[in-house]
Amino acid sequence: MSNDEEDIQMLRSEKRILTTHAGSLSRPAQLIGAYEKRSTGQVFDDCLASSVAAVIREQREANIDIVNDGEFGKPSAAVDYAAWASYIFDRISGFTLEKGVTGVGPHSSKDRADFREFYESGAIPGGGGGVARSYSLVCTGPIEYTGHALIERDIENFRAGLEGSGASEAFMSAVSPATVTIRKNHYYRSDAQYSAAVARALNAEYRAIADAGFVLQIDDPCIVDLYDWWFSLNRTWEDYRAWAAFQVEILNEALTGIPEDRVRYHFCWGSWHGPHSTDVELKNVVDLLLRIKAQAYSVEAGNVRHAHEWKVWRDISVPEGKIVIPGVVSHATNVLEHPELVADRLVQYAEAVGRENVIAGTDCGLGGRVHPQLAWAKLRALAEGAELATGHLWR
């Protein structure tokens, strides 16, 4: 694959509903073990390459059209909500560990304040993102991209694994600037300088993925997730909107030089299994999100807090050419979605934005969030539902 070919464009559901997912897939035990042992050298390289090839085969066997590398090049444990973000600190300079930084708690989060008994009950391992930490990464020096060898390794593994797979399209994920800049800045004189430095560094990884011919997916839960963490109790809605608008500008800077039709944007409201009672409503931020220079939007649509928001896409003027990738199966429940429910959800979106503008996806990454057996069952249900929706929409 190479984007040197002028006719490469993001696929649309022109003849049937295509299928994909949000990125993270269940790591095999041998790869998890290798990461836990901090393995290096040829043995690790071979393990990673074979794992990527295997997960591509599994996606195709589950009838997933638009595949990825499972995000296997990002170090992860068996239960891991953070690999999608933490990986980048092996690929950029300027960050060190600082002792004594605490995480989010009921003092700053309305959801955690309103449901304090639930969060303190131990129902969610680690408190769903609110646990205190002894150390946190802090920006203490100039930020530059240093991950050239790692991203090239991931690209080569992915390219090799795709050979003969028959995949319709391929994507790779990279973290958003907002996800990096939530770390404290002790080096740059202003938030603007800090964010600009992060954007320049991430642009190197974004370009590497796009130049390799893959669709670039930006992972950015922070843009909506941080409303509850940072703003819900202590600051105003106007403060949040201003912050989110600034993040959109910075992301667009980071996407400089990358064609819009090679970018898809994933946002969600966090993967912890809590109430999510103060999640930002999509209708109140969709105007900002549509300013992002991306063609496709991967969005939570299956969990019970956001399943109704297909109506938002019906009720707004969606710019021509945009694609919506609704999560029609969810990481937020161990209940296996029925294919007919999946089909119903897809038909709702197709009626809202046009069948050719809908691709079936997942709420969030399934790796580390549900049991591997269930994760693959959900992907098969997604594909079965897409087939049923196709039969309805093209009859």
PyMOL commands that set and color helices and strands:
alter all, ss='L'
color gray80, all
select helices_A, chain A and resi 29-36+41-61+83-90+110-114+116-120+125-129+148-162+177-181+191-211+222-231+237-254+260-262+282-284+286-289+307-315+339-353+355-357+372-393
alter helices_A, ss='H'
color red, helices_A
select strands_A, chain A and resi 18-19+66-67+95-99+135-139+169-175+184-185+215-219+263-267+296-300+323-329+359-362
alter strands_A, ss='S'
color yellow, strands_A
deselect
rebuild
show_as cartoon
